[in-house]
């Protein structure tokens, strides 16, 4: 690259991004959101809140070199992720995989008889047809029914949960799934002879799991002693909820920053990720770390990521469109894998700093540039 990316001025950085991506009209797409656009996006708008967007460099994901746009107000995150990606690059970068874009929509039924489950299942084809008649972009491919025993303090009794399994393809799919759930609700009520209450998607996207792994050279990390200390840091995050929450906050620094830059629902992503961290009954680290036979540090991350490259904010926000072009993500799977790589890189950078000089040395040095 010659001059390091962080040493470049803005014009030089834009020229570099143009060269890497082939996007010629970057500055036009980076324009601030106009008030009339913001007013169409939210209610009672009075202005636009800007967040800095930067570029994380050095990422190689499944053999493809890429630069990752990250929107975040916190200093050191982008620099740290870039540094971690550079270390991973020595051993080939990040290897990632993403499952199919399957989401669940839920219809809550109360006051149903014991026979209601079989009645609903017998009407599966009819219910799927009703759901699919309401969407051209996503497809309901399955239906399941669960009986849920109420354990809440208000003792509202047992209920049935009728769940649509929906292939959202390259969309996040929330609006389409909600529409499908609302469409089948009257028929479900008729079949069960009971009351339907909620009709809504679940943001716990356990059928949309993304995995990413990388090996980080021990010498670049600072030697075997640093690797040992990092493993102690991971052991604490795995075992203690007080540490795990902060550990995972660092993971989400990377993931959320890419999500915000590319116009994703980062609140849904956060909720699903933290639920997944507690899937065995205790809240734990979203990442796993181990020492390889060669003494290097191997890390992996696994979490649900419901993201999209079509629809939603992406269709209206010029900067979100640009961010996806910069990343080169042409599918929801590619975007999810890049986000997972950013989360793993950011986690490595954070626990490496914590295990060596401490987090404040680099963080506060970059923080101090604001004053």
C-alpha positions, 0 to 999 in steps of 0.5 A: 500500500505504501503509506499506511492507511491511517497515515493518509488524508481523506482524499488519499483514503477515498482514492485508495477505496476507489482503486480497491472497489472500482466505485467512482462516485464515492463522495456523492454516495457519502453525502449526509442524509437529507432531512426529508429522507430522515423524515420519511424514515422516522416519526417526528424527525428534527435532525440527523445524528451523524456517526463516523464511518471508517475503513478496516483494512487487511481482511482476507475472508475465504481467500478474498481480500476486502476492506470493511466499512465500520460506523462507530463513535468509539476510538481504537475499534477500527485500528484494532480490528485492522491490526488483528486482521493483519496478524490473521492474514499471515495464516491465510486470514479468516475462514467463514461459513453461513447457514441458509437465511431461515427465520421464524415467525410466531403466532401465539394461540391461547385457550386452545384444546389438546387437539388443536396441535394436530388440527393445525398440522393437518392444515399445514399446506393451506397455512403455507399457501396463505402465508406465501400469497402475501410475499414475492420476495421471501418463502415460507417453507415450513410450519411447526407447532409447540405447546408452551407451559407458562412459567411467568409470574402472572400465570396466564396458562399454557399456550400454543405457538404456531411457527412459520419457517421462512427463507428470507434469501438476501433480505433480513425479512422482518416486515415480510415475516410479520405480514405472513404471520398476520395473514395466517392468524385468522385461519389459525384462530378458526382451526384452533377455535381459540384466540390469537394474540401475538403475530410477530417474527423472532429475532432469535435467528438460530437457523441463521448461524454464522461461523468464522475462525482464524489462526493468529501467529504467536510471535506477532501477538507478542510471544507464547507468554501473551498467548498463555495470558489470552487463554486465561482471559478467555477462560474468565469470559467463559466462566464468569458472567461479569467478564463475559458481558464486557468480553462480548461487548468487544465482539459486538463493537466489531459486528455492530459497527459493520451493521450500522454502516451497512444499514442493518438492524443492529438492535435485533442482532444484539438481542439474538447474539446475547441470547445465543451466548446464554443458550446453555443456561449461563451467559458465556463468551461468543468466541472460543480460543485455543492454542494450536500444536505450533503454539499459535492462537486459534479463535472462532466465533459462532452466532446468529446473524439476521442481515440483508443486502436488499430492502429496509434502510438499504433501499433508501440510505445512500451511505448504506448502499455505498458501504455494501459496495465497498465491502463487496458483499453481494449476498446476505451470507457474504455480509454475515461472514464479514461481520463475524470476521470483524467481531472475531478480529475485534475480540482478539485485539481487545483480549490481546491488549488486556493480556499485555499492556492493558486496554487503556494504552492504545484506547486512550491514546486514540481517544485523546486525539478528540481533544 
